[in-house]
Amino acid sequence: MLLGMTPPKLEPSDLAELSIFPLPNVTLFPGAALPLHVFEPRYRELTAAALGARGIMAVARLKPGFEPNYDGRPAVFDVCGVGFLEHYTQRSDGRFDIMLRGLARVRIVEELPPLRAYRQVRAEQLQDTAAPPALVAAWQVKLASLWERLASHLPEQVRDLRALTRGADDASAYADRLAAAMVADPDACQQLLAEVDPAERLRLLAARVQELVDALALPAARYGPGLN
């Protein structure tokens, strides 16, 4: 069932009792879509509660070493992504297939008492810092140059950088769009999620794309001036 394509605005009440879906090696970036299959009873309960309210939940990445205490409350990284339920299907056995759409970065302030089967926290929304426009533009030029060299080696759906970033109307959205599309390493994703300086996120992304270009020994492309 499609719940709506217009992202809701986060309210203070959403963050005062924010339900979290802890997962290993999964990151939800603002603007990104994350499909999930929900089968554990506690997360079915979480999903049902979200559907009965404003459809908002957070995806928190479990810290390494969670396995012995997975059924309890193992540690999660304090910065996580909040999203809303954009689409869902409930199966006859109670499982859900859901699509979360990222809304914002938040930092967990404290975990709330275990009154429900799923976990809830109090969180605060993270705001991006101001980035110098010239620096942002330079990193975007650098990324475009690297992408041109790498494009033929990428999956078809992410070869066209302009198409991939269409609608990303600021540096923050641009960086998050690229991070969600091309970064698979969980630690790198967590670093990018926690970084509130959009220019620094672009720099980190350029460094990762440069590593791929270097590993493939791809020739330089003439794309215009940028950062070397």
C-alpha positions as CSV (number, residue, x, y, z in Angstrom):
1,M,0.0,0.0,0.0
2,L,1.3,3.4,-0.9
3,L,1.2,5.8,2.0
4,G,2.2,9.0,0.2
5,M,5.2,10.5,-1.5
6,T,5.2,13.8,0.4
7,P,7.8,13.5,3.3
8,P,6.3,14.5,6.7
9,K,8.1,17.2,8.7
10,L,9.8,15.8,11.8
11,E,8.1,17.1,15.0
12,P,9.6,17.2,18.4
13,S,7.2,14.5,19.5
14,D,8.6,12.2,16.9
15,L,12.1,12.4,18.4
16,A,10.9,12.3,22.1
17,E,9.9,8.7,21.6
18,L,11.6,7.5,18.5
19,S,11.3,3.8,17.6
20,I,14.5,2.3,16.2
21,F,15.1,-0.7,14.0
22,P,18.6,-1.9,14.8
23,L,20.3,-3.6,11.9
24,P,23.8,-4.8,11.2
25,N,25.6,-2.8,8.4
26,V,22.6,-0.9,7.2
27,T,22.5,2.9,6.8
28,L,19.6,5.1,6.0
29,F,20.6,8.4,4.3
30,P,18.3,11.4,4.0
31,G,16.4,11.1,0.8
32,A,17.3,7.5,0.2
33,A,14.9,4.6,-0.2
34,L,15.5,1.5,1.9
35,P,13.5,-1.7,1.3
36,L,13.2,-4.0,4.4
37,H,11.6,-7.3,5.0
38,V,10.2,-7.3,8.6
39,F,9.8,-10.8,10.1
40,E,10.7,-10.6,13.8
41,P,7.7,-10.2,16.1
42,R,9.2,-7.2,17.8
43,Y,9.7,-5.4,14.6
44,R,6.3,-6.4,13.2
45,E,5.0,-4.7,16.3
46,L,7.1,-1.6,15.6
47,T,5.9,-1.4,12.0
48,A,2.3,-1.8,13.0
49,A,2.7,0.9,15.6
50,A,4.3,3.2,13.1
51,L,1.5,2.6,10.6
52,G,-1.0,3.5,13.3
53,A,0.8,6.8,14.0
54,R,2.9,9.0,11.7
55,G,4.8,6.3,10.0
56,I,8.2,7.4,11.3
57,M,11.0,5.2,12.6
58,A,14.8,5.2,12.7
59,V,17.3,2.7,11.4
60,A,20.3,2.4,13.8
61,R,23.4,0.4,12.9
62,L,24.4,-2.2,15.4
63,K,28.0,-1.9,16.7
64,P,30.3,-4.8,16.0
65,G,30.1,-7.7,18.5
66,F,26.3,-7.5,18.8
67,E,25.7,-11.2,18.0
68,P,25.7,-12.7,21.6
69,N,23.1,-10.1,22.7
70,Y,21.1,-9.7,19.5
71,D,17.8,-10.6,21.1
72,G,18.4,-8.0,23.8
73,R,19.5,-4.4,23.5
74,P,23.0,-4.5,22.0
75,A,24.9,-1.2,21.4
76,V,24.1,0.9,18.4
77,F,25.9,3.8,16.9
78,D,24.5,7.1,18.2
79,V,24.0,8.7,14.8
80,C,21.2,7.1,12.8
81,G,18.8,7.9,10.0
82,V,15.2,8.7,10.5
83,G,12.7,7.8,7.8
84,F,9.0,7.4,7.1
85,L,7.0,4.5,5.7
86,E,6.5,5.4,2.1
87,H,5.0,2.0,1.1
88,Y,4.2,-1.3,2.7
89,T,2.7,-4.7,2.1
90,Q,1.5,-7.0,4.9
91,R,1.7,-10.7,4.2
92,S,-0.9,-13.2,5.4
93,D,1.5,-14.5,8.1
94,G,2.0,-11.0,9.6
95,R,5.3,-10.2,8.0
96,F,5.8,-6.8,6.3
97,D,7.6,-5.7,3.2
98,I,8.2,-2.0,3.7
99,M,9.9,0.9,1.9
100,L,11.5,3.6,4.2
101,R,12.4,7.0,2.8
102,G,15.1,8.8,4.7
103,L,14.2,12.2,6.3
104,A,17.1,13.3,8.5
105,R,20.1,12.5,10.6
106,V,19.6,12.3,14.3
107,R,21.8,11.6,17.3
108,I,20.5,9.3,20.1
109,V,20.5,11.1,23.4
110,E,19.2,8.3,25.6
111,E,17.5,4.9,25.3
112,L,14.1,4.9,26.9
113,P,12.9,2.2,29.4
114,P,11.9,-1.1,27.8
115,L,8.1,-0.7,27.9
116,R,7.6,-2.3,24.5
117,A,9.0,-5.3,22.6
118,Y,10.9,-2.9,20.3
119,R,13.4,-0.2,21.4
120,Q,12.7,3.5,21.7
121,V,15.0,6.4,22.2
122,R,15.1,10.1,22.7
123,A,17.0,11.8,19.9
124,E,17.9,15.2,18.5
125,Q,18.0,16.2,14.9
126,L,21.4,17.0,13.4
127,Q,21.6,20.1,11.2
128,D,24.2,20.6,8.5
129,T,26.9,23.2,9.0
130,A,27.3,25.9,6.3
131,A,29.7,25.0,3.6
132,P,31.6,27.5,1.4
133,P,29.8,27.5,-2.0
134,A,33.1,27.7,-3.9
135,L,34.5,24.6,-2.0
136,V,31.3,22.7,-2.6
137,A,31.4,23.5,-6.3
138,A,35.0,22.5,-6.6
139,W,34.4,19.1,-5.0
140,Q,31.4,18.6,-7.3
141,V,33.6,19.3,-10.3
142,K,36.1,16.8,-9.0
143,L,33.5,14.1,-8.5
144,A,32.1,14.7,-12.0
145,S,35.5,14.3,-13.5
146,L,36.2,11.1,-11.6
147,W,32.7,9.8,-12.4
148,E,33.3,10.3,-16.1
149,R,36.3,8.0,-15.8
150,L,34.5,5.4,-13.8
151,A,31.1,5.4,-15.4
152,S,31.5,2.5,-17.8
153,H,32.6,0.3,-14.9
154,L,29.5,1.1,-12.8
155,P,26.1,-0.5,-12.7
156,E,23.9,1.0,-15.4
157,Q,21.5,2.7,-13.0
158,V,24.3,4.8,-11.5
159,R,26.4,5.6,-14.6
160,D,24.7,9.0,-15.3
161,L,25.8,11.3,-12.5
162,R,23.4,14.0,-13.6
163,A,20.5,11.7,-13.5
164,L,21.6,10.2,-10.2
165,T,21.7,13.6,-8.6
166,R,18.7,15.2,-10.3
167,G,16.5,16.9,-7.7
168,A,19.3,17.1,-5.2
169,D,19.1,20.9,-4.8
170,D,21.8,21.5,-2.3
171,A,25.2,20.1,-1.3
172,S,23.8,18.0,1.5
173,A,21.2,16.2,-0.7
174,Y,23.8,15.8,-3.5
175,A,26.3,14.1,-1.1
176,D,23.7,11.9,0.4
177,R,22.4,10.8,-2.9
178,L,25.9,9.7,-4.0
179,A,26.6,8.1,-0.6
180,A,23.5,6.0,-0.8
181,A,24.2,4.9,-4.4
182,M,27.9,4.1,-4.3
183,V,29.2,3.5,-0.8
184,A,28.9,-0.1,0.4
185,D,31.4,-0.2,3.2
186,P,29.4,0.0,6.5
187,D,32.1,2.0,8.4
188,A,32.4,4.5,5.5
189,C,28.6,4.8,5.4
190,Q,28.5,5.5,9.1
191,Q,31.2,8.1,8.8
192,L,29.3,9.8,6.0
193,L,26.0,9.7,8.0
194,A,27.7,11.2,11.1
195,E,29.4,14.0,9.1
196,V,27.4,17.3,9.3
197,D,29.6,19.3,6.9
198,P,28.4,18.8,3.4
199,A,31.7,19.8,1.9
200,E,33.5,17.3,4.0
201,R,31.1,14.6,2.9
202,L,31.8,15.5,-0.7
203,R,35.6,15.3,0.0
204,L,35.2,11.8,1.6
205,L,33.1,10.7,-1.4
206,A,35.7,12.0,-3.9
207,A,38.4,10.2,-2.0
208,R,36.5,6.9,-2.3
209,V,35.8,7.4,-6.0
210,Q,39.5,8.2,-6.5
211,E,40.4,4.9,-4.9
212,L,38.2,3.1,-7.4
213,V,39.7,5.0,-10.3
214,D,43.2,4.3,-9.1
215,A,42.5,0.6,-8.5
216,L,41.2,0.3,-12.1
217,A,44.1,2.4,-13.4
218,L,41.7,4.5,-15.5
219,P,43.0,7.3,-17.7
220,A,42.4,10.9,-16.7
221,A,39.4,12.8,-18.3
222,R,39.3,16.4,-19.3
223,Y,36.3,17.7,-17.5
224,G,37.4,21.2,-16.4
225,P,39.1,22.8,-13.5
226,G,38.7,21.3,-10.0
227,L,40.5,20.0,-7.0
228,N,43.6,18.0,-7.7
